[in-house]
Amino acid sequence: MAGKPLTLEQVAALIKTKDIGVFAGADLSAIDLRVLDLAHANLSSANLRGVDLSGATLVMANFVGATLAEADLTGANLIDATMWLADLTGAKLASANLTGTYLVGAKLVGADLRGATLLDAYLWKADLRGANLEGASLSGAQLNGANLQGAIGIS
């Protein structure tokens, strides 16, 4: 699937196969995936640039090394998702639930995290330059080595 653009219909058919690894490296850019349950999906190294995942269920999904720049994840459920080294530059994550999510080394430059829940999230060495964290819940979040330069809503 690497680099090959998929349609929403193809993605829906692949989900029914229950093969959670079928999306690794796939090009899912600019597809409205809101209607799909992608819990436990393997989206590692996938191109999700600009994709609409607002309100989507992405519990325990694997986004290691995925590109989610400018993606809309507003209100998405990302509990315990793995997003190591993911590119979330300019992503919309307002009101998203990122409880326990692994964002180690993730690039969140200019991301909108207003009102997001980041309880017990792992943000080691994450790049949060210019991110908006106003009203975000960060209790128990691990921010060791995170770059918070210019981040809004962090004290």
N, C-alpha and C positions, 0 to 999 in steps of 0.2 A: 504494500500500500504506500510505500514511501514516495512522497512528492506527488502522488496522483490525486487530483481533486475529486471529491466524492459529492454526490447529491444527497439531499435529505432522505430520499427514498432508499438509496443504497445504505446509508447509515442505519436507518430503521430496520432494514432487512438483516444487516450484520448483527445488530443487537439481539435479534430473535435467535441467532445461532448460538448464543450464550458463550461464544468464544471471546473472552474479555481482552485478548491481546490483539485483536484484529485492527485496532486503530493506531497502534504504535507507528509513528512516523507518517501518518496519513495527513493529507492536506484537507482540513475542514474549514478553511478560512472563509469568512463572510457567509456562513450558513446559519440560519436561525434554528438552533437546536433546543429551544426552550421546551418543546413538547416531549422530549425524550428523557428517560431515566437513565443516567449514565453512572449510577453508583457502581463502584468497583471497576469501572472501565480503565483499561490501560491506554492512556493517551500520551505516553512518554514520547518526547521529540516530535509530537504532532504540531502542525501549523494551524493554530486557532486564532490567527491575527484577525481582529475585528469581529469575531464570532459573537452572536447573541446567545448568552447562556443565562440571562436574567431569570431568577427564580428556579433555576434548574437544580435537580438533585444530583450531586456529585460526591456523595459520601464515599470516603476511602478511594477515590479515583487517583490514578497515578499520572501526574503531569511532569515527571522528571524531565528537565531540559526542553519542555514544550514552549512554544511561542504563543503568548496570549496578549501581546501588545494591543492596546486599544480595544480589547474585548469587553463586553458588557456582562458582568457577573453580579449585577445588582440583585441583592436578596437571595443569592444562590446559597445552597447548603453544601458547604465544603468540609464538613466535619471529618477530621482525621485524614484529609487528602494529603498526598505527598507531592510537593511542588518544588523540590530541590532544583536550584539553578534555572527555574522557569523565568521567562521574560514576561513580566506583567507591566511593562512600561505604559503609563497612561491608562491602565485598565480601570474600569468602573466596578468597585467592590463595595459600594455603599450598602449598609445593612446586611452584608453577607455574613454567614456564620462560618468562621474559620477556626472554630474551637479545635485545639489539638493538631492543627494543620502544620506540616513541616515545610517551612519556607526558607530553609537553609540556603544561603547564597542567592536567593531569588532577587530579581531586579524589579523593584516596585517604584521606580522613579516617576514622580508626578501622578501616582495612582490615587484614586478617590476611595478612601477607606472610612468615610464619614459614617459613624454609627455602626461600624462593623464589630463583630464579636470575635476577638482574638484571644480568648481565654486559653491559657496553657499552650499557645502557639509557639513554634520554634522558629525564630527569626535570626538565628546566628548568621552574622556577616551578610545580612540582607541589605540591599541598597534601597533605602526609603527617602532618598533626597527629594525634597519638594512634595512628598506625599501629604495628603490631607487626612489626618487622623482625628479630626474633631468629633468628640462624642464616642470614639471607639473604646471598647472594653478590652483592656490589656492586662487584666489581673492574671498573674502567673506566667505571662509571656516571657520568653527567653530572648533578650535583645543583645546578647554578647557580641561585640564587634560590629553591630549594625551601624550603617551610616544614616544618621538622622538629620544631616545638614539641611536646613531650610524646611524641615517637616513642620506641618501646621498641626496644632493640637497636642503636642508632646511637651511636657514640662520637665 
